Amino acid sequence: MIVTSTNEYEAAAWLMVEAAELARVKRAELLGQVAGTFSRREAWSQAGKYVDGLLADLPRKNGWTLAEHAGDRSPDRMQRLLNHAVWDETAASALVRDFVIEHMADESAVAVFDESAQEKKGIMTAGVKRQYAGCAGKVTNAVNVVYCTYATARGHAIVGARPYLPREWIDDPERRQRAGIDEAVTFATKPQLALDLLRDLQAAGKAPPWATGDEVYGRDSRLRGFCEDHDIGYVFEVACSFQVRLTSGRGIRADHAVKLLQPDSWNHRSAGPGSKGERRYAWAWLATTSPRHHLLIRRNLFDPTELAYFYTYIPEGRPVTLPTLVRVAGMRWPVEEDFQTGKGHFGLDHSQVRLYTALRRHIVLTMIALAICAVTASAMRHKTSTLPPAPTSPNDQPPDDPGLIAITVAEVKRLLNLLTRTWQTASHHLHWSWWRRRHQARARWHHQRTRLGLQAASP
């Protein structure tokens, strides 16, 4: 039986209140910083309502639900904010980036690149096509966005995003015009979009010392070259067919290089802590003709046939060590956590938009909501964790008191809602019930008329 003293519970409760209050402060701070990117105060105020809706416990976060939560009489203001209001979402995104980095800056920070998709049913949203979507694990109708997460031991958050526009969208003037895609937007591959995000970080003087990403980014020589030219170390995953040149001068595929390793070449090391303990793997590395480049190989401890390959670069002046490379390789998981938290708690993939600008603006507003909670969780991390020592043997007995994990990003959002929740009047929700039914009736009538027209035109 676990017995928690009243004093311990009260101390934890006060820290939870402190976290909620700090989140309120950070909300005001960040929204105040982005105010200058809006041409009118009304649009900025509406953006604050949008962010509050993203922070709320709504099951779906689209124009209708956000407007009802905000107390609006219809979705018009929310839709205008995304589609037509005058504000600079690019500048706002840069301010979110600076806000996160200011609060989480670390000498060992890592820029993590990855893409995430949002499934779509229609064909009108900018960039939509049948393509592979990791969230679905298959080829499906979706839009894809390349993200950059700033990850440190203190915390992590999304600091940049670029929607991916397939070439068939870029080469179709009619589709571009319909989706509001500016003429200045040209086709860019996903690695090129990641490079654009990294260039923005570098130009702002915010580039972290390390970068990582999966093989989509690891195979791109321009992205790797930019890192090397600007003293950014990297640990990029590469395909098994990736070619390296060993110190002997021999060129060889990554998967063939594994056969050159001796049994004592493998080192068991943790890639970082996870919810179930340290994420331990067997690691080996091979030198190349460049003393700053290595091939890093990861092997699953439970399935030796499961291998992953990484091409690495360590800039001049930094020590070349295996633990450093393993740590950077292990920092890829935060971007996946940001996707999971962003979609599950902040509506990152809930947008029901068609225009390119509207898609970008929804992402930026979601980044704001996520940054508020991530920065708060980072600041409260050491105050709120009371975990006992980890077990060292499978025979260890559980502690009498399991302690508390540090407050998470999702928990900050829950506390913020719990302690600052406001309720709309019953008449407001009755109005929205009437409005939805009326809108749906109008849509049904138009759909029926369209179908009749199609039937009349058919032979």
Beta strands, then each sheet from edge to edge (+ up, - down):
strand 1: 110-119
strand 2: 129-133
strand 3: 138-152
strand 4: 155-164
strand 5: 210-213
strand 6: 233-238
strand 7: 243-245
strand 8: 251-253
strand 9: 267-274
strand 10: 277-287
strand 11: 293-299
strand 12: 307-313
sheet 1: 2+ 3- 1+ 5+ 6+ 12- 11+ 10- 9+
sheet 2: 2+ 3- 4+
sheet 3: 7+ 8-
end
